[in-house]
């Protein structure tokens, strides 16, 4: 903020004096926003320039194509969720936004009907409010072929893709937020090698087909109402080689509504979660191959036994497998079957979830297995479990 009685110099004046294709290198210090870039220039703060929106609107708006915004500290946007007051609004195409620091703003970077941008190595933080009153760290709306890489996003509300396809979100960190990422009607995006930790929920896909979620780390999300990964009505989604550790629910997935509306789960590691996977609906159909399950309280939960039974289970590694591998080919000699015993209680009666892993429920489970009152339901059968 400026010293008492002194106004900050307006950034807009310096932008307007920079010719197309020019480089604006400002002296170190603070400048007043909001400001708008209407021609292709490079603005480089070299890590020593602050642009202060002074609590009004969006701090910096880019309307031209081919603009570079580098090394700025963008702060103090307006407070309007309706107007999407942000640190940076991209309306042009082909921008490079890198090495900026964003804080004390409502929304971070808003990419609106803007294609082919690169947003990398920025640090983004919203305001010290409860998560629901913050804005998105990155908001992508009707935009394509953008690359977001190496950004550190913390204490925001969410990262949201809405009607945005063919984007890449690679090597970013999202922490201490509400929903790490939410994709709505956003097909064919790549989400790879990101770290999401201590968020209320992880990655949520809603009506977003063909999304690839690969090699991400989803850690420490214990909220009982949320999941590290959640997929609803999204076809041909690929969840591959992700680590899901210490979460309330590792994956929540609904049953496919048609044969093509399936999820491919391959080579993921579910470790020390309350529930590794939860399937809801009356019919399965997902492909679940080569995954590893370690130390989860409940491996598979279902709303109906058939919702997991009809999945294609093969070559998964189960820490609860009790079979042998006598020919040492790495495949168990007998199938790995999971039945519903006392765990049916908390699936039918959510309030009983509090008692999972307690001595009381363990005793009920032991008695059910020793002398079941009725034939337990088979949840799944993996015919070739991996023993490696």
N, C-alpha and C positions, 0 to 999 in steps of 0.2 A: 504493500500500500504506500502511496506517496506520503511524504512528510506533511505534517499539519500545515494547511494553508498553501500548499504547492500542488498544482495540477500536473499530471503526467503528460509528457508529449504524446500526441496522437500517432499511433502506428499507421493509420490510413494515409497520412501525409507522405510518409517515406515510401509506402507502397505505390502511391500514385506518381511519385517522381522517378520510379524505377522503370526503364524502358522494357518492352517485350524481349525476352531472352536474357535480361540482365540478372545480376546477382546482388541482392540486398544484404549487406553485412552491416549490422547495426552496432554502434558502440554499446558496450556493456551497460546494463541498467534496465529500468522498467518503462514500459510504454502502455498507453491506454488503448483498449479495444472498446467495443467491437470494431473489427476491420474486415474488409472484403478484398480478395484478390481476383481481379477480372481479366488478367492477361498472364501469359506463361512466363513466370519469373522463378528464381530461387531465392528463398529467404532463409538465411543461415544465422542463427543466434549463437553458434559456437558454445552453447551451454552457459552463456552469460547474459541472456536477454529474457526478461519476463514480459509477457503480454497479459495485462490485467483487464478482464472484461468489466470490472467495477460493478458486478452484479446485474448486468443488463444483457439479455439475449445470448447469442452464441459468440464466443470470444473471437474466433477466426473462421471465415467462410471462404471456401475456394470454389469459384465459379468457372475458371478457365481450365483448359486441358494442359497437361504437361507441367504442372507446378511442382516444385520441391519445397517442402517445409521441414527444416532440420534444426535441431539444437535449441528449441524454444522451451520456455516454461510457460504453459498456458494455465491460467487460474481465474477463479471468480466469475463463472458464467451466471446467467440468470437462473430463476427458480421454476420456470414453467415446464411441467411435463407435457402439456398440450402442444406447446411450441417446440418441444424437444431442444431446450437450451443446452448447448454442448460446448466443449472446449474447441472442437474442430468439426466443421461440416464440409464434406466433400460432395460437390455437385458436378464437377468436371470429371474427365477421364484421364487415366495415365499419370496420376500423381504419385510422388514419392514422399512418404511421411516417415521420418526416421529420427531416432535419438532425441525425442522430445519428452518432457516431463509434464504430466497433467495431474492437477490436484484441485481440490475444493471446487469442483464443478458438478453439475447435475448429471449430464451425460458426458462420456469421454469423447470418442470419435464416432461420428454419425456419417455413414456412407449411404447416400440416398440417390438412387438411380444413377449410379456412378460405377464405371467398369474399368477393369485393368489397372487398378491401383496397387501399390506396394506399401504396406504399413508394417514397419519392423523396428524392433529394439526400442519401443516406447514404454514408459512407465505411466500407468493410468490408475487413478484412484478417484473415487467419488467424494461424497461429503460424509462427515461423521454423524450419520443418521441411522435409524434402524433400516435393515436391508430393503424393505418394501418402499421406503421413501427416497431411496437413491435412484439414479438412472443407470442405464446400461453402460458398461465399460466400452464396448464396441457394439454398434447397432448397424446392421446391414439390411437395407430395404430395397427390393427390386434391383439388385446389383449383381453383376456377374464377373467371374474371372479375376477376382481380387486375391492377393496374397497377404496374409497376416502372419508374421513370423517373428519369433523371439521377443514378443511383448510380455511385460509383467503387469498383470491386471489384479488389483486387490481392492477389497472393501467397496465393491460396486453392487448393483442389484443383480444383473445377469449379463451375459453376452448373447445377443439375439440375432439370428438370421431369419428374416421374414420374406418369403417369396424371392429368395436369393439362391441362385444355382451356380454350380461350377466354380466355387471359390475354394481356396486352400487355407487351412488354419493349422499352422505347423510350428512346433517347438515353442509354444507359449506357456505361460504359467498363469493360472487363475486360482486365487485363494481368498478365503474369508468373505465369500459372497453368498448370494442366495442360490440361484441356479447357475452352475458354471457356464453351460451353453444350452441354448434352446433353439432348435431348428423347426420352423413351422412352414409347411408348404415349400420346402427348400431342398430340391433334389440334387443328386450328383455332386455333393460337396465332399472334400477330403479333410478329415480331422486326424492328424498324425503327430505323434511324439510330443504331446502336450502333457503337462502336469497339472492336475486339479486336486486341491487339498483343502480340507476344512470348510468346504461349501456345504450348504444345506442339501443340495442335490448336485449331480454331476452333469451328464450329457443327456438331454431329452430330445427325442426325435418324434415329431407329430406330422403325419401325412408328408413325409419326406423320403422319397424313394431313391434307391441307388446310392445312398450315403456310405462312405467307407470310414470306419473308426478304427484306427490302427496304431499300435505301439504307444498307447497313452498310459499314464499312471494316474489312477483315481484312488485317492487315499483319504482316510479319516473323515468319513461322512456318516456320523452315527444317528442322524435324525430319523426316528422310526417312521415318519410319514413319507420318506423320500428314498430314491435309489441312486446308485452311482451311474447306472445306465438304464434308460427307460425308452422303450420303443412302442409306439402306438400307430396302428394302421399305416405302416410304412413297409414297402416291398423291396426285396432284393438289397437289404441292408447287410453290410459285411462288418462284423465285429471281430477283429483279428489281433492276436498277440498283445492284448491289453493286460495290465496288472490292476486288479481291483482288490484293495486291501483295507480291512478294518472299516467296513461300511455296514449300515443297517441292512440294506438289500443290495446285492451286487448288480443284478439285472432284473428288471420287470418288463415282461413282454406279453402282449395279447396274442391270441391265436390268429392265424391267418384267415382272412375272409375268402380267399380263393387260392388255388394251388401255387400261383406265382407270388403270393404275398407272404414270403418267408424271410427269415433271418438266417444268415450263415455265421455261426459262432465257431471260430477255429483258433486253437493255440492260445487261449486266454488263461490267465491264472487268477483264480478266486481264492483268497486266503483270509482267514480270520474274520469273516463277515458273520453277522447274525444269520442271514439267509443268503446263500450264494446266488440262487436263481428263483424267481417267482413267475409262474406262467398262469395266466387267467384266461378263461374261455372254455368252451366245450370240446375243442379239437386242436391238436398240435399240428406239426408239419415242418418245424424248423430243423436245420441241419446243425448238429452239435458234435464236432469232431476235434479230437486232440487237445481238449482243455484239461486243466489241472485244478483239482480241488483239495485245498489244504486247510485244516483246522477251522472249518466253518461250523457254527452251532447247528444249523440246518442246511443241508446241501441243496435240496429241491423242495419248493413249496408250490402248491397248486390250488386253484379254485375248484377243479374237478380232475380226478385221476387221469382221465383221457387227454387232458390238455398238455401233459408232458409225455405220456406213454406213446403218443403218435409222432413224437419228434424222432429224427434219425440220429440216434446216439451211437457213436463208434470211436474207439481208440482214445477215450478219455482216461485220465489218471485219477483214481479215487483213493483218498487216504483211508477210507472205510472198507476197501476191498479185502476180503478174507480168503481169496482163492490162491492157487499156486500157478507157477509157470515151470512145469516139469521139463519141457523141452527147451527152455531158456531162449525163446524167440521174442521175448518182450511183451507177449500178449497172454493175458490170463487164460487158464484152461477152461474156466467156466464163466458164464455171463455175470456181470455185476447188476444185481436187482435191488431196487429201493422200494420198500413198502411203507404204507401209512400205518403207524401205530399211534402212540399218544400224541404225536405231532398233529394229528387231525384235530385235536382240541383247539389249539390256538388258531388254526386256519379257519375253523368254523366259528370260533368265538374269539375275536381279536383281543378282548380284555385278558384272555389267558396268556397272551404273548409275554406279559410281564414275568411269568413263572418259567419261561423256557430256561433249560439248563439248571433249574433249581432241584434240590433233592426230592421234592414232592413229585414233580413231573417226571424226573428220572425213575422214580419208583413205579409210577403208573406205566411208563414206557417198558420197564423191565417185566412187569406182570403181564402186559399185553403181549410181549414177545414170548414169554414163557408159556402162557396159556391164554391165547386170544379168545375173547368172547365171540368173535365172528372172524371170518376170513379177511385179513387185511387187504386193502387195495394195492395193486402194483402200480407205482408211479412211473417207473422207467426200467428198461433193461438195456444195458450196454453189452452187446454180444462179444465184443473184443476189447475189453478194458486193457489199457496200457499199465504195465507194472514197473516202468522206468520212472 
